Amino acid sequence: MKPLVCFIDDSDFEHDLVRKEIAPNAPDLEFLQVFTFEEARESLGTEVPDLFLLDLWGKDEDVLEPSITPREKLEERIARFPTLDHVYEGLDDHNGEVTKEYLRRLFAIVDGWRTLFEGVCDRIGQNRKYGISNLKQVRKYYFGVPAVVYTRKSMINDVVAIFRAGAADLFIKPTGSNDAETRRLTREYSPQLIVGLRRKMEQRRGAHRAQRVS
C-alpha cells in the first residue's frame, strides 16, 4: 500500500496544483484531497494517513460581513509609516552599533506593512484560524501523524502559532505574478517538497521502529 498524504486546503486552485503539478512527481505516494478536516475524517474512515499537508490561511467563519478595505483607509495608514528618509537620517552620527540601528529602522517599515496586511486579511475574512483549527484537530484525532503546513502568506506570528500547535514542519508555496507562473513555479518546486514530505514520513517510521525495539 502506498503511503497516504491527506491534503486539506480551502482553494480549488491549490487542489488543482497538487493534483496536476505535485502528485505526478510522486507516483509512490497517494494523495487524499479535501477542503475541511471533517471531510478528511469522513473520507479516511478507519484509515490513518502517513502525513497531513495543511494549508494555513483560509476563510474565517466568524467574519460575517467580509469587506475590502477602502483605498483611502490604506493610504491614510501608509502615510504614517516610516520612510527611507527616516532610516538614513542621522545614521552616520548614531551613538552605538550603526548596523543594528539601521536594521531596526528598516524593520519598522517591514513591520508596518506586515501589520497592515494582517488587518486587511482579517477584514476580508482570511487568516490563520482555518489552518490552526485543522492542525489542532489533527493533533487531537491523529496523534503521532506528522502534520506539515504548506502556505503562501505566512508571517512570523503564524510560524510561532503553527509550531506551538504541533506542526512538524513548514513549507512555503511558490508564488508567481499570475496563476500560470505560480503553476510553473509549483511544478519546479514539487520535487523539493516531495523530498521534504518523504523525510517527515520516514522520521515517523523510524520513531515507530525505535519504540518497537525498546
Backbone torsions as a table, in degrees:
resi	resn	phi	psi	omega
1	MET	NA	136.4	-179.4
2	LYS	-72.3	145.5	171.5
3	PRO	-58.0	139.6	-174.8
4	LEU	-107.1	125.7	175.4
5	VAL	-108.1	122.8	178.3
6	CYS	-99.0	113.5	-177.7
7	PHE	-101.3	120.9	179.0
8	ILE	-116.9	118.7	-178.4
9	ASP	-153.6	146.9	-177.3
10	ASP	-95.2	9.8	-175.1
11	SER	-114.7	127.6	175.7
12	ASP	-60.5	-38.7	-178.6
13	PHE	-63.5	-43.5	-179.8
14	GLU	-65.4	-36.9	177.3
15	HIS	-65.5	-38.2	178.6
16	ASP	-66.3	-36.1	177.1
17	LEU	-63.7	-44.0	178.9
18	VAL	-64.1	-43.9	-176.2
19	ARG	-65.1	-40.3	-171.5
20	LYS	-104.5	-25.1	-174.0
21	GLU	-111.8	-20.7	-177.2
22	ILE	-108.7	-55.6	-176.5
23	ALA	-55.4	-40.1	179.7
24	PRO	-60.7	-22.6	178.1
25	ASN	-87.0	1.7	179.1
26	ALA	-134.3	65.8	-178.0
27	PRO	-65.3	-14.9	178.7
28	ASP	-85.4	-5.0	179.9
29	LEU	-113.0	152.0	173.2
30	GLU	-111.1	135.3	-179.3
31	PHE	-112.3	126.2	169.5
32	LEU	-102.9	119.1	-175.1
33	GLN	-112.1	121.5	-178.3
34	VAL	-138.9	169.1	-176.4
35	PHE	-102.7	-21.9	-178.8
36	THR	-138.0	162.2	177.4
37	PHE	-66.7	-37.0	178.8
38	GLU	-60.5	-40.9	177.5
39	GLU	-65.0	-36.2	178.7
40	ALA	-63.6	-47.3	-179.1
41	ARG	-61.7	-40.6	-179.3
42	GLU	-66.6	-41.3	-178.2
43	SER	-71.8	-35.5	-177.9
44	LEU	-73.9	-35.4	-176.3
45	GLY	61.8	-121.8	180.0
46	THR	-91.1	-3.6	-179.0
47	GLU	-76.9	144.0	178.1
48	VAL	-113.3	121.8	-178.9
49	PRO	-70.8	165.4	178.1
50	ASP	-87.5	-19.5	-180.0
51	LEU	-164.4	144.3	170.7
52	PHE	-103.8	132.6	174.6
53	LEU	-113.6	112.6	-168.4
54	LEU	-116.8	131.6	167.2
55	ASP	-69.6	153.5	180.0
56	LEU	-101.0	-60.7	-176.3
57	TRP	-83.2	133.7	178.6
58	GLY	-158.6	-171.7	-175.9
59	LYS	-68.3	131.9	176.2
60	ASP	-94.1	108.8	-176.5
61	GLU	-66.5	-17.2	179.7
62	ASP	-78.0	-15.0	177.5
63	VAL	-87.2	101.2	-172.6
64	LEU	-79.5	-28.4	-179.7
65	GLU	-129.8	73.9	-179.7
66	PRO	-63.0	143.8	-178.3
67	SER	-150.5	152.9	176.4
68	ILE	-82.8	132.7	179.7
69	THR	-65.0	129.3	178.4
70	PRO	-58.0	145.7	-177.3
71	ARG	-58.4	-40.1	-177.0
72	GLU	-63.9	-31.8	177.6
73	LYS	-65.6	-42.7	179.0
74	LEU	-66.8	-41.4	179.5
75	GLU	-61.7	-38.1	178.4
76	GLU	-64.1	-42.4	178.6
77	ARG	-67.2	-46.5	-176.6
78	ILE	-62.4	-34.1	-179.4
79	ALA	-62.3	-22.2	-179.6
80	ARG	-93.2	-3.0	179.3
81	PHE	-69.5	148.2	171.4
82	PRO	-59.9	149.2	-179.8
83	THR	-112.3	174.9	176.0
84	LEU	-63.1	-29.4	175.1
85	ASP	-59.4	-41.5	178.5
86	HIS	-65.1	-37.3	-178.1
87	VAL	-62.5	-42.9	-172.5
88	TYR	-96.4	-12.9	-176.7
89	GLU	-62.8	120.3	177.0
90	GLY	67.2	13.1	-175.6
91	LEU	-64.4	-40.1	-178.4
92	ASP	-65.0	-25.1	-178.1
93	ASP	-99.1	8.5	-176.6
94	HIS	-67.1	132.9	176.8
95	ASN	-86.7	109.8	-177.4
96	GLY	132.0	-163.4	-178.8
97	GLU	-77.5	110.3	-176.4
98	VAL	-63.3	-39.8	-178.0
99	THR	-61.1	-46.2	179.2
100	LYS	-63.3	-41.7	179.5
101	GLU	-65.1	-40.8	178.6
102	TYR	-59.8	-48.1	-179.8
103	LEU	-67.5	-35.7	177.9
104	ARG	-61.5	-42.8	-179.7
105	ARG	-67.8	-40.4	178.0
106	LEU	-64.3	-40.8	-179.1
107	PHE	-64.2	-30.7	177.9
108	ALA	-60.1	-34.7	177.1
109	ILE	-70.1	-47.8	179.9
110	VAL	-59.9	-43.8	-177.2
111	ASP	-65.8	-34.4	176.7
112	GLY	-61.8	-45.4	178.6
113	TRP	-67.1	-37.2	178.0
114	ARG	-61.1	-47.5	179.9
115	THR	-63.2	-39.8	178.2
116	LEU	-62.0	-45.6	-178.8
117	PHE	-61.4	-44.9	-179.3
118	GLU	-64.3	-38.5	178.2
119	GLY	-64.9	-41.3	177.8
120	VAL	-63.2	-42.2	-179.9
121	CYS	-65.6	-41.2	177.9
122	ASP	-60.4	-41.5	-178.4
123	ARG	-66.2	-34.7	-178.4
124	ILE	-86.4	-5.3	176.2
125	GLY	86.9	31.9	178.2
126	GLN	-128.0	121.2	176.9
127	ASN	-162.1	-170.2	-173.7
128	ARG	-83.9	-1.1	-180.0
129	LYS	-56.5	-39.1	-178.3
130	TYR	-57.9	-53.0	-176.9
131	GLY	-70.5	-39.8	-179.7
132	ILE	-64.9	-39.1	177.6
133	SER	-62.6	-45.5	178.3
134	ASN	-62.5	-40.5	-179.9
135	LEU	-62.8	-43.7	179.3
136	LYS	-64.5	-37.7	178.2
137	GLN	-66.3	-39.8	176.9
138	VAL	-60.5	-45.8	-178.8
139	ARG	-64.5	-30.9	-179.1
140	LYS	-76.1	-45.0	-172.0
141	TYR	-99.6	-19.0	-178.9
142	TYR	-130.6	54.7	-178.1
143	PHE	-57.8	130.7	179.6
144	GLY	97.8	-18.2	176.8
145	VAL	-82.8	124.9	-178.8
146	PRO	-64.2	136.8	177.3
147	ALA	-119.2	116.4	-176.9
148	VAL	-108.5	133.5	179.4
149	VAL	-92.3	133.6	-178.9
150	TYR	-126.6	105.1	-168.5
151	THR	-139.5	160.2	179.8
152	ARG	-111.1	-26.9	-170.4
153	LYS	-113.9	23.9	-174.3
154	SER	-68.4	143.9	174.8
155	MET	-114.1	172.3	-179.1
156	ILE	-60.6	-36.7	177.5
157	ASN	-64.9	-33.6	177.2
158	ASP	-64.9	-42.2	-178.9
159	VAL	-60.3	-45.1	178.3
160	VAL	-60.3	-44.9	-176.7
161	ALA	-64.3	-42.8	-175.1
162	ILE	-70.9	-35.4	179.7
163	PHE	-75.7	-30.6	174.1
164	ARG	-67.0	-29.0	-179.6
165	ALA	-85.8	-1.3	173.5
166	GLY	103.8	18.2	177.7
167	ALA	-66.3	144.0	179.4
168	ALA	-86.3	-23.6	-179.5
169	ASP	-171.0	172.3	179.9
170	LEU	-136.2	128.6	175.2
171	PHE	-123.0	142.0	-177.0
172	ILE	-98.2	125.8	176.9
173	LYS	-67.6	133.8	175.1
174	PRO	-62.3	145.1	-178.1
175	THR	-130.5	120.8	176.6
176	GLY	-103.3	177.4	179.7
177	SER	-75.7	-13.7	176.2
178	ASN	-153.5	176.7	-176.3
179	ASP	-62.7	-38.5	-178.4
180	ALA	-64.3	-41.9	179.6
181	GLU	-69.9	-39.2	176.6
182	THR	-60.6	-39.4	178.0
183	ARG	-63.5	-44.1	179.9
184	ARG	-64.0	-45.2	-179.4
185	LEU	-65.0	-36.2	177.4
186	THR	-65.0	-42.0	178.3
187	ARG	-61.3	-40.9	-179.9
188	GLU	-70.7	-33.0	-176.8
189	TYR	-82.9	-20.9	-170.8
190	SER	-56.2	-39.6	178.3
191	PRO	-60.4	-37.7	178.4
192	GLN	-67.1	-41.8	178.1
193	LEU	-62.4	-44.3	-177.9
194	ILE	-63.2	-39.7	176.5
195	VAL	-58.9	-43.3	179.6
196	GLY	-64.3	-40.2	179.0
197	LEU	-66.8	-43.2	178.4
198	ARG	-61.4	-38.7	-179.3
199	ARG	-62.2	-41.8	179.4
200	LYS	-65.5	-39.0	179.3
201	MET	-69.3	-37.1	178.3
202	GLU	-67.3	-37.3	176.9
203	GLN	-61.3	-39.5	178.2
204	ARG	-65.3	-43.7	179.2
205	ARG	-63.9	-38.1	178.1
206	GLY	-64.1	-39.0	177.9
207	ALA	-64.9	-39.1	178.7
208	HIS	-65.6	-41.0	179.1
209	ARG	-63.4	-40.2	179.4
210	ALA	-64.6	-37.2	178.5
211	GLN	-65.7	-39.4	-179.4
212	ARG	-67.6	-37.7	179.9
213	VAL	-67.0	-40.5	-178.6
214	SER	-72.7	NA	NA
